[in-house]
Amino acid sequence: MSVWLTIGLAGLLTFLTRLSFIYLLGRVRMPDWFMAALRYVPVAVLSAIIVPETVTWRGAPDLSWRNPQIWAALAAILVALRVKSVLLIIGAGMAVLLLAQWLLGLV
């Protein structure tokens, strides 16, 4: 099977999966427990993306104080607890990441 056929089939399958939820949402009554569980999907997806990237440094798990990504994540969490501006949270995380890398001699 060619690469383009594989990419096309994967794209079609992804499209049909998303379309099924959009199409069925107004036509089928979902159970209340299912609708309540859907509220946690964005948090779970973001956590699944962010946490492995935060605790990994240079391709290996690193939970030590020498991992600048952990410092940046902690700073972003602390800023997020005080303000609701996504730009400020991202900016604080990036600033602390650069500062931590510089202080640890990693850049």
N, CA, C and O atoms as a Tinker XYZ file with bonds, in Angstrom:
   428  protein
     1  N      0.849000   -1.174000    0.000000    73     2
     2  CA     0.000000    0.000000    0.000000    64     1     3
     3  C      0.897000    1.240000    0.000000    63     2     4     5
     4  O      1.877000    1.300000    0.742000    81     3
     5  N      0.570000    2.203000   -0.810000    73     3     6
     6  CA     1.419000    3.384000   -0.914000    64     5     7
     7  C      1.211000    4.303000    0.296000    63     6     8     9
     8  O      0.218000    4.212000    1.017000    81     7
     9  N      2.163000    5.161000    0.477000    73     7    10
    10  CA     2.100000    6.110000    1.589000    64     9    11
    11  C      0.911000    7.040000    1.422000    63    10    12    13
    12  O      0.223000    7.345000    2.397000    81    11
    13  N      0.660000    7.493000    0.202000    73    11    14
    14  CA    -0.445000    8.432000   -0.028000    64    13    15
    15  C     -1.801000    7.793000    0.225000    63    14    16    17
    16  O     -2.713000    8.446000    0.732000    81    15
    17  N     -1.936000    6.530000   -0.122000    73    15    18
    18  CA    -3.185000    5.826000    0.150000    64    17    19
    19  C     -3.397000    5.688000    1.662000    63    18    20    21
    20  O     -4.511000    5.865000    2.155000    81    19
    21  N     -2.339000    5.377000    2.381000    73    19    22
    22  CA    -2.417000    5.269000    3.834000    64    21    23
    23  C     -2.803000    6.611000    4.463000    63    22    24    25
    24  O     -3.660000    6.663000    5.345000    81    23
    25  N     -2.171000    7.691000    4.009000    73    23    26
    26  CA    -2.495000    9.021000    4.533000    64    25    27
    27  C     -3.936000    9.375000    4.216000    63    26    28    29
    28  O     -4.650000    9.902000    5.068000    81    27
    29  N     -4.371000    9.086000    2.986000    73    27    30
    30  CA    -5.751000    9.383000    2.603000    64    29    31
    31  C     -6.760000    8.607000    3.425000    63    30    32    33
    32  O     -7.763000    9.170000    3.863000    81    31
    33  N     -6.509000    7.311000    3.646000    73    31    34
    34  CA    -7.419000    6.499000    4.456000    64    33    35
    35  C     -7.446000    6.956000    5.911000    63    34    36    37
    36  O     -8.506000    6.977000    6.538000    81    35
    37  N     -6.284000    7.321000    6.448000    73    35    38
    38  CA    -6.234000    7.817000    7.828000    64    37    39
    39  C     -7.010000    9.130000    7.947000    63    38    40    41
    40  O     -7.740000    9.340000    8.916000    81    39
    41  N     -6.850000   10.005000    6.961000    73    39    42
    42  CA    -7.589000   11.266000    6.977000    64    41    43
    43  C     -9.084000   11.046000    6.869000    63    42    44    45
    44  O     -9.856000   11.693000    7.576000    81    43
    45  N     -9.510000   10.136000    5.988000    73    43    46
    46  CA   -10.931000    9.834000    5.827000    64    45    47
    47  C    -11.508000    9.232000    7.101000    63    46    48    49
    48  O    -12.606000    9.600000    7.517000    81    47
    49  N    -10.785000    8.320000    7.717000    73    47    50
    50  CA   -11.250000    7.707000    8.958000    64    49    51
    51  C    -11.382000    8.745000   10.068000    63    50    52    53
    52  O    -12.356000    8.734000   10.821000    81    51
    53  N    -10.403000    9.640000   10.170000    73    51    54
    54  CA   -10.473000   10.707000   11.172000    64    53    55
    55  C    -11.672000   11.611000   10.911000    63    54    56    57
    56  O    -12.400000   11.967000   11.838000    81    55
    57  N    -11.877000   11.982000    9.646000    73    55    58
    58  CA   -13.001000   12.840000    9.288000    64    57    59
    59  C    -14.334000   12.176000    9.621000    63    58    60    61
    60  O    -15.219000   12.815000   10.189000    81    59
    61  N    -14.482000   10.911000    9.274000    73    59    62
    62  CA   -15.741000   10.210000    9.538000    64    61    63
    63  C    -16.001000   10.045000   11.034000    63    62    64    65
    64  O    -17.146000   10.124000   11.477000    81    63
    65  N    -14.952000    9.819000   11.806000    73    63    66
    66  CA   -15.113000    9.708000   13.260000    64    65    67
    67  C    -15.624000   11.019000   13.843000    63    66    68    69
    68  O    -16.549000   11.019000   14.655000    81    67
    69  N    -15.032000   12.126000   13.436000    73    67    70
    70  CA   -15.481000   13.429000   13.939000    64    69    71
    71  C    -16.872000   13.770000   13.434000    63    70    72    73
    72  O    -17.692000   14.305000   14.181000    81    71
    73  N    -17.144000   13.464000   12.175000    73    71    74
    74  CA   -18.454000   13.752000   11.606000    64    73    75
    75  C    -19.547000   12.968000   12.322000    63    74    76    77
    76  O    -20.654000   13.476000   12.500000    81    75
    77  N    -19.254000   11.743000   12.733000    73    75    78
    78  CA   -20.268000   10.941000   13.404000    64    77    79
    79  C    -20.728000   11.605000   14.697000    63    78    80    81
    80  O    -21.920000   11.590000   15.005000    81    79
    81  N    -19.801000   12.189000   15.463000    73    79    82
    82  CA   -20.196000   12.871000   16.692000    64    81    83
    83  C    -20.999000   14.126000   16.389000    63    82    84    85
    84  O    -21.982000   14.413000   17.072000    81    83
    85  N    -20.593000   14.873000   15.376000    73    83    86
    86  CA   -21.309000   16.096000   15.019000    64    85    87
    87  C    -22.702000   15.747000   14.508000    63    86    88    89
    88  O    -23.682000   16.396000   14.874000    81    87
    89  N    -22.788000   14.741000   13.676000    73    87    90
    90  CA   -24.064000   14.352000   13.080000    64    89    91
    91  C    -25.028000   13.785000   14.125000    63    90    92    93
    92  O    -26.214000   14.113000   14.122000    81    91
    93  N    -24.523000   12.947000   15.004000    73    91    94
    94  CA   -25.380000   12.273000   15.978000    64    93    95
    95  C    -25.740000   13.134000   17.190000    63    94    96    97
    96  O    -26.692000   12.819000   17.904000    81    95
    97  N    -24.995000   14.215000   17.434000    73    95    98
    98  CA   -25.189000   14.980000   18.653000    64    97    99
    99  C    -26.616000   15.493000   18.818000    63    98   100   101
   100  O    -27.159000   15.434000   19.921000    81    99
   101  N    -27.226000   15.988000   17.767000    73    99   102
   102  CA   -28.575000   16.504000   17.895000    64   101   103
   103  C    -29.656000   15.467000   17.668000    63   102   104   105
   104  O    -30.829000   15.738000   17.925000    81   103
   105  N    -29.294000   14.294000   17.196000    73   103   106
   106  CA   -30.281000   13.290000   16.821000    64   105   107
   107  C    -30.427000   12.148000   17.817000    63   106   108   109
   108  O    -31.470000   11.496000   17.876000    81   107
   109  N    -29.397000   11.913000   18.586000    73   107   110
   110  CA   -29.412000   10.802000   19.541000    64   109   111
   111  C    -29.247000   11.368000   20.945000    63   110   112   113
   112  O    -28.376000   12.205000   21.183000    81   111
   113  N    -30.065000   10.924000   21.854000    73   111   114
   114  CA   -29.979000   11.367000   23.251000    64   113   115
   115  C    -28.904000   10.551000   23.962000    63   114   116   117
   116  O    -29.028000    9.337000   24.131000    81   115
   117  N    -27.864000   11.237000   24.367000    73   115   118
   118  CA   -26.783000   10.567000   25.087000    64   117   119
   119  C    -27.131000   10.497000   26.562000    63   118   120   121
   120  O    -27.799000   11.391000   27.080000    81   119
   121  N    -26.688000    9.444000   27.251000    73   119   122
   122  CA   -26.940000    9.352000   28.702000    64   121   123
   123  C    -26.271000   10.511000   29.446000    63   122   124   125
   124  O    -25.247000   11.039000   29.010000    81   123
   125  N    -26.861000   10.885000   30.555000    73   123   126
   126  CA   -26.324000   12.001000   31.339000    64   125   127
   127  C    -24.903000   11.735000   31.817000    63   126   128   129
   128  O    -24.080000   12.650000   31.847000    81   127
   129  N    -24.605000   10.486000   32.194000    73   127   130
   130  CA   -23.265000   10.173000   32.665000    64   129   131
   131  C    -22.241000   10.361000   31.546000    63   130   132   133
   132  O    -21.105000   10.759000   31.803000    81   131
   133  N    -22.643000   10.073000   30.305000    73   131   134
   134  CA   -21.746000   10.234000   29.163000    64   133   135
   135  C    -21.478000   11.715000   28.898000    63   134   136   137
   136  O    -20.339000   12.112000   28.651000    81   135
   137  N    -22.528000   12.524000   28.950000    73   135   138
   138  CA   -22.375000   13.955000   28.730000    64   137   139
   139  C    -21.537000   14.588000   29.842000    63   138   140   141
   140  O    -20.748000   15.496000   29.582000    81   139
   141  N    -21.702000   14.118000   31.071000    73   139   142
   142  CA   -20.893000   14.626000   32.186000    64   141   143
   143  C    -19.425000   14.243000   32.002000    63   142   144   145
   144  O    -18.531000   15.034000   32.303000    81   143
   145  N    -19.180000   13.031000   31.508000    73   143   146
   146  CA   -17.808000   12.579000   31.301000    64   145   147
   147  C    -17.125000   13.360000   30.183000    63   146   148   149
   148  O    -15.908000   13.540000   30.223000    81   147
   149  N    -17.867000   13.824000   29.196000    73   147   150
   150  CA   -17.286000   14.589000   28.096000    64   149   151
   151  C    -16.678000   15.907000   28.566000    63   150   152   153
   152  O    -15.805000   16.454000   27.892000    81   151
   153  N    -17.115000   16.416000   29.686000    73   151   154
   154  CA   -16.556000   17.662000   30.213000    64   153   155
   155  C    -15.080000   17.511000   30.560000    63   154   156   157
   156  O    -14.348000   18.501000   30.568000    81   155
   157  N    -14.631000   16.302000   30.846000    73   155   158
   158  CA   -13.250000   16.077000   31.268000    64   157   159
   159  C    -12.316000   15.730000   30.112000    63   158   160   161
   160  O    -11.112000   15.579000   30.321000    81   159
   161  N    -12.834000   15.602000   28.927000    73   159   162
   162  CA   -12.008000   15.220000   27.780000    64   161   163
   163  C    -10.923000   16.254000   27.476000    63   162   164   165
   164  O     -9.769000   15.859000   27.310000    81   163
   165  N    -11.225000   17.562000   27.391000    73   163   166
   166  CA   -10.157000   18.520000   27.096000    64   165   167
   167  C     -9.024000   18.507000   28.130000    63   166   168   169
   168  O     -7.851000   18.591000   27.765000    81   167
   169  N     -9.368000   18.405000   29.401000    73   167   170
   170  CA    -8.344000   18.375000   30.449000    64   169   171
   171  C     -7.486000   17.112000   30.314000    63   170   172   173
   172  O     -6.265000   17.169000   30.460000    81   171
   173  N     -8.120000   15.991000   30.040000    73   171   174
   174  CA    -7.377000   14.736000   29.897000    64   173   175
   175  C     -6.447000   14.776000   28.686000    63   174   176   177
   176  O     -5.309000   14.313000   28.762000    81   175
   177  N     -6.922000   15.322000   27.586000    73   175   178
   178  CA    -6.098000   15.386000   26.378000    64   177   179
   179  C     -4.915000   16.321000   26.586000    63   178   180   181
   180  O     -3.786000   15.971000   26.241000    81   179
   181  N     -5.155000   17.505000   27.144000    73   179   182
   182  CA    -4.052000   18.433000   27.396000    64   181   183
   183  C     -3.039000   17.850000   28.382000    63   182   184   185
   184  O     -1.832000   18.020000   28.210000    81   183
   185  N     -3.528000   17.171000   29.403000    73   183   186
   186  CA    -2.616000   16.544000   30.363000    64   185   187
   187  C     -1.776000   15.462000   29.693000    63   186   188   189
   188  O     -0.585000   15.330000   29.974000    81   187
   189  N     -2.393000   14.697000   28.816000    73   187   190
   190  CA    -1.664000   13.630000   28.121000    64   189   191
   191  C     -0.596000   14.188000   27.195000    63   190   192   193
   192  O      0.395000   13.511000   26.921000    81   191
   193  N     -0.775000   15.396000   26.715000    73   191   194
   194  CA     0.225000   16.027000   25.855000    64   193   195
   195  C      1.313000   16.709000   26.686000    63   194   196   197
   196  O      2.500000   16.575000   26.387000    81   195
   197  N      0.914000   17.433000   27.717000    73   195   198
   198  CA     1.844000   18.294000   28.446000    64   197   199
   199  C      2.708000   17.537000   29.446000    63   198   200   201
   200  O      3.915000   17.774000   29.505000    81   199
   201  N      2.136000   16.640000   30.227000    73   199   202
   202  CA     2.884000   15.988000   31.312000    64   201   203
   203  C      4.079000   15.173000   30.808000    63   202   204   205
   204  O      5.170000   15.329000   31.356000    81   203
   205  N      3.932000   14.320000   29.803000    73   203   206
   206  CA     5.127000   13.584000   29.344000    64   205   207
   207  C      6.227000   14.508000   28.826000    63   206   208   209
   208  O      7.413000   14.237000   29.010000    81   207
   209  N      5.825000   15.593000   28.182000    73   207   210
   210  CA     6.819000   16.530000   27.664000    64   209   211
   211  C      7.507000   17.294000   28.800000    63   210   212   213
   212  O      8.672000   17.672000   28.671000    81   211
   213  N      6.812000   17.520000   29.887000    73   211   214
   214  CA     7.371000   18.261000   31.014000    64   213   215
   215  C      8.364000   17.424000   31.807000    63   214   216   217
   216  O      9.402000   17.939000   32.224000    81   215
   217  N      8.078000   16.172000   32.021000    73   215   218
   218  CA     8.941000   15.338000   32.870000    64   217   219
   219  C     10.016000   14.610000   32.078000    63   218   220   221
   220  O     10.737000   13.775000   32.624000    81   219
   221  N     10.125000   14.923000   30.797000    73   219   222
   222  CA    11.169000   14.320000   29.964000    64   221   223
   223  C     12.162000   15.399000   29.583000    63   222   224   225
   224  O     11.777000   16.473000   29.122000    81   223
   225  N     13.440000   15.112000   29.776000    73   223   226
   226  CA    14.479000   16.056000   29.393000    64   225   227
   227  C     15.539000   15.312000   28.601000    63   226   228   229
   228  O     16.118000   14.332000   29.069000    81   227
   229  N     15.776000   15.795000   27.401000    73   227   230
   230  CA    16.752000   15.190000   26.484000    64   229   231
   231  C     16.456000   13.726000   26.212000    63   230   232   233
   232  O     17.361000   12.895000   26.151000    81   231
   233  N     15.177000   13.425000   26.050000    73   231   234
   234  CA    14.756000   12.096000   25.634000    64   233   235
   235  C     14.610000   11.057000   26.728000    63   234   236   237
   236  O     14.298000    9.902000   26.439000    81   235
   237  N     14.828000   11.438000   27.975000    73   235   238
   238  CA    14.719000   10.472000   29.072000    64   237   239
   239  C     13.924000   11.099000   30.215000    63   238   240   241
   240  O     13.971000   12.313000   30.413000    81   239
   241  N     13.194000   10.272000   30.969000    73   239   242
   242  CA    12.474000   10.816000   32.125000    64   241   243
   243  C     13.447000   11.461000   33.107000    63   242   244   245
   244  O     14.490000   10.891000   33.429000    81   243
   245  N     13.096000   12.652000   33.576000    73   243   246
   246  CA    13.967000   13.376000   34.497000    64   245   247
   247  C     13.106000   14.189000   35.450000    63   246   248   249
   248  O     12.546000   15.216000   35.068000    81   247
   249  N     13.004000   13.733000   36.682000    73   247   250
   250  CA    12.240000   14.442000   37.705000    64   249   251
   251  C     13.142000   15.200000   38.661000    63   250   252   253
   252  O     12.712000   15.571000   39.753000    81   251
   253  N     14.376000   15.434000   38.268000    73   251   254
   254  CA    15.314000   16.128000   39.150000    64   253   255
   255  C     15.130000   17.634000   39.057000    63   254   256   257
   256  O     14.408000   18.131000   38.193000    81   255
   257  N     15.784000   18.345000   39.947000    73   255   258
   258  CA    15.701000   19.801000   39.963000    64   257   259
   259  C     16.429000   20.402000   38.774000    63   258   260   261
   260  O     16.271000   21.593000   38.505000    81   259
   261  N     17.223000   19.618000   38.054000    73   259   262
   262  CA    17.954000   20.113000   36.882000    64   261   263
   263  C     17.135000   20.082000   35.600000    63   262   264   265
   264  O     17.650000   20.405000   34.530000    81   263
   265  N     15.875000   19.700000   35.692000    73   263   266
   266  CA    14.992000   19.726000   34.531000    64   265   267
   267  C     14.312000   21.091000   34.478000    63   266   268   269
   268  O     13.424000   21.360000   35.286000    81   267
   269  N     14.710000   21.960000   33.543000    73   267   270
   270  CA    14.143000   23.311000   33.501000    64   269   271
   271  C     12.666000   23.329000   33.128000    63   270   272   273
   272  O     11.964000   24.291000   33.437000    81   271
   273  N     12.193000   22.293000   32.476000    73   271   274
   274  CA    10.789000   22.240000   32.086000    64   273   275
   275  C      9.869000   22.107000   33.297000    63   274   276   277
   276  O      8.747000   22.613000   33.287000    81   275
   277  N     10.334000   21.439000   34.320000    73   275   278
   278  CA     9.546000   21.323000   35.547000    64   277   279
   279  C      9.428000   22.687000   36.220000    63   278   280   281
   280  O      8.354000   23.043000   36.703000    81   279
   281  N     10.524000   23.460000   36.259000    73   279   282
   282  CA    10.466000   24.802000   36.828000    64   281   283
   283  C      9.498000   25.687000   36.046000    63   282   284   285
   284  O      8.724000   26.442000   36.634000    81   283
   285  N      9.547000   25.589000   34.727000    73   283   286
   286  CA     8.650000   26.390000   33.894000    64   285   287
   287  C      7.195000   26.000000   34.116000    63   286   288   289
   288  O      6.320000   26.864000   34.172000    81   287
   289  N      6.935000   24.706000   34.243000    73   287   290
   290  CA     5.563000   24.250000   34.476000    64   289   291
   291  C      5.053000   24.721000   35.839000    63   290   292   293
   292  O      3.902000   25.140000   35.962000    81   291
   293  N      5.900000   24.653000   36.851000    73   291   294
   294  CA     5.499000   25.129000   38.176000    64   293   295
   295  C      5.204000   26.629000   38.161000    63   294   296   297
   296  O      4.240000   27.086000   38.777000    81   295
   297  N      6.032000   27.382000   37.462000    73   295   298
   298  CA     5.786000   28.824000   37.355000    64   297   299
   299  C      4.482000   29.098000   36.624000    63   298   300   301
   300  O      3.711000   29.964000   37.035000    81   299
   301  N      4.231000   28.371000   35.551000    73   299   302
   302  CA     2.991000   28.566000   34.795000    64   301   303
   303  C      1.771000   28.219000   35.654000    63   302   304   305
   304  O      0.743000   28.893000   35.577000    81   303
   305  N      1.884000   27.183000   36.460000    73   303   306
   306  CA     0.771000   26.812000   37.347000    64   305   307
   307  C      0.527000   27.900000   38.379000    63   306   308   309
   308  O     -0.620000   28.266000   38.634000    81   307
   309  N      1.598000   28.422000   38.976000    73   307   310
   310  CA     1.446000   29.482000   39.973000    64   309   311
   311  C      0.834000   30.743000   39.368000    63   310   312   313
   312  O     -0.017000   31.379000   39.990000    81   311
   313  N      1.256000   31.104000   38.173000    73   311   314
   314  CA     0.680000   32.274000   37.507000    64   313   315
   315  C     -0.780000   32.005000   37.159000    63   314   316   317
   316  O     -1.621000   32.895000   37.288000    81   315
   317  N     -1.086000   30.798000   36.724000    73   315   318
   318  CA    -2.467000   30.457000   36.356000    64   317   319
   319  C     -3.407000   30.525000   37.558000    63   318   320   321
   320  O     -4.593000   30.813000   37.403000    81   319
   321  N     -2.886000   30.263000   38.742000    73   319   322
   322  CA    -3.717000   30.354000   39.942000    64   321   323
   323  C     -4.063000   31.798000   40.291000    63   322   324   325
   324  O     -5.040000   32.048000   40.998000    81   323
   325  N     -3.267000   32.750000   39.798000    73   323   326
   326  CA    -3.476000   34.159000   40.130000    64   325   327
   327  C     -4.192000   34.943000   39.035000    63   326   328   329
   328  O     -4.986000   35.835000   39.333000    81   327
   329  N     -3.921000   34.621000   37.778000    73   327   330
   330  CA    -4.503000   35.381000   36.660000    64   329   331
   331  C     -5.234000   34.422000   35.732000    63   330   332   333
   332  O     -5.049000   33.207000   35.808000    81   331
   333  N     -6.051000   34.966000   34.871000    73   331   334
   334  CA    -6.798000   34.145000   33.912000    64   333   335
   335  C     -6.352000   34.394000   32.473000    63   334   336   337
   336  O     -7.009000   33.938000   31.537000    81   335
   337  N     -5.259000   35.101000   32.288000    73   335   338
   338  CA    -4.764000   35.428000   30.956000    64   337   339
   339  C     -3.845000   34.320000   30.449000    63   338   340   341
   340  O     -2.791000   34.056000   31.027000    81   339
   341  N     -4.256000   33.686000   29.375000    73   339   342
   342  CA    -3.459000   32.599000   28.799000    64   341   343
   343  C     -2.108000   33.127000   28.319000    63   342   344   345
   344  O     -1.088000   32.453000   28.465000    81   343
   345  N     -2.099000   34.321000   27.754000    73   343   346
   346  CA    -0.833000   34.892000   27.275000    64   345   347
   347  C      0.149000   35.127000   28.415000    63   346   348   349
   348  O      1.344000   34.874000   28.262000    81   347
   349  N     -0.337000   35.604000   29.550000    73   347   350
   350  CA     0.547000   35.792000   30.704000    64   349   351
   351  C      1.082000   34.458000   31.225000    63   350   352   353
   352  O      2.244000   34.359000   31.618000    81   351
   353  N      0.241000   33.452000   31.225000    73   351   354
   354  CA     0.657000   32.125000   31.704000    64   353   355
   355  C      1.735000   31.553000   30.791000    63   354   356   357
   356  O      2.759000   31.059000   31.263000    81   355
   357  N      1.499000   31.622000   29.481000    73   355   358
   358  CA     2.488000   31.115000   28.523000    64   357   359
   359  C      3.776000   31.920000   28.613000    63   358   360   361
   360  O      4.870000   31.357000   28.604000    81   359
   361  N      3.640000   33.251000   28.701000    73   359   362
   362  CA     4.825000   34.104000   28.797000    64   361   363
   363  C      5.640000   33.809000   30.039000    63   362   364   365
   364  O      6.868000   33.755000   29.976000    81   363
   365  N      4.971000   33.615000   31.171000    73   363   366
   366  CA     5.686000   33.300000   32.414000    64   365   367
   367  C      6.399000   31.960000   32.294000    63   366   368   369
   368  O      7.553000   31.831000   32.703000    81   367
   369  N      5.724000   30.973000   31.739000    73   367   370
   370  CA     6.355000   29.662000   31.566000    64   369   371
   371  C      7.570000   29.727000   30.663000    63   370   372   373
   372  O      8.602000   29.121000   30.952000    81   371
   373  N      7.445000   30.467000   29.562000    73   371   374
   374  CA     8.577000   30.587000   28.631000    64   373   375
   375  C      9.742000   31.347000   29.262000    63   374   376   377
   376  O     10.902000   30.972000   29.094000    81   375
   377  N      9.418000   32.423000   29.994000    73   375   378
   378  CA    10.475000   33.207000   30.640000    64   377   379
   379  C     11.221000   32.368000   31.672000    63   378   380   381
   380  O     12.450000   32.401000   31.733000    81   379
   381  N     10.484000   31.624000   32.474000    73   379   382
   382  CA    11.134000   30.785000   33.495000    64   381   383
   383  C     11.920000   29.657000   32.840000    63   382   384   385
   384  O     12.984000   29.284000   33.333000    81   383
   385  N     11.419000   29.109000   31.744000    73   383   386
   386  CA    12.169000   28.059000   31.033000    64   385   387
   387  C     13.506000   28.602000   30.542000    63   386   388   389
   388  O     14.543000   27.969000   30.743000    81   387
   389  N     13.491000   29.763000   29.904000    73   387   390
   390  CA    14.744000   30.348000   29.416000    64   389   391
   391  C     15.683000   30.700000   30.568000    63   390   392   393
   392  O     16.885000   30.450000   30.487000    81   391
   393  N     15.141000   31.277000   31.635000    73   391   394
   394  CA    15.950000   31.627000   32.798000    64   393   395
   395  C     16.548000   30.375000   33.447000    63   394   396   397
   396  O     17.727000   30.366000   33.800000    81   395
   397  N     15.755000   29.336000   33.603000    73   395   398
   398  CA    16.240000   28.094000   34.223000    64   397   399
   399  C     17.319000   27.453000   33.351000    63   398   400   401
   400  O     18.316000   26.953000   33.872000    81   399
   401  N     17.133000   27.460000   32.044000    73   399   402
   402  CA    18.150000   26.899000   31.160000    64   401   403
   403  C     19.449000   27.691000   31.259000    63   402   404   405
   404  O     20.540000   27.119000   31.255000    81   403
   405  N     19.319000   29.010000   31.346000    73   403   406
   406  CA    20.504000   29.857000   31.453000    64   405   407
   407  C     21.212000   29.640000   32.791000    63   406   408   409
   408  O     22.435000   29.497000   32.828000    81   407
   409  N     20.445000   29.616000   33.897000    73   407   410
   410  CA    21.040000   29.426000   35.212000    64   409   411
   411  C     21.681000   28.055000   35.364000    63   410   412   413
   412  O     22.704000   27.911000   36.034000    81   411
   413  N     21.079000   27.054000   34.743000    73   411   414
   414  CA    21.634000   25.691000   34.851000    64   413   415
   415  C     22.738000   25.451000   33.826000    63   414   416   417
   416  O     23.333000   24.374000   33.797000    81   415
   417  N     23.011000   26.431000   33.000000    73   415   418
   418  CA    24.073000   26.291000   31.994000    64   417   419
   419  C     23.715000   25.345000   30.867000    63   418   420   421
   420  O     24.583000   24.671000   30.313000    81   419
   421  N     22.442000   25.297000   30.532000    73   419   422
   422  CA    21.993000   24.345000   29.509000    64   421   423
   423  C     21.864000   24.995000   28.129000    63   422   424   425
   424  O     21.631000   24.296000   27.143000    81   423
   425  N     22.012000   26.310000   28.046000    73   423   426
   426  CA    21.960000   26.989000   26.748000    64   425   427
   427  C     23.268000   27.650000   26.433000    63   426   428
   428  O     23.408000   28.270000   25.379000    81   427
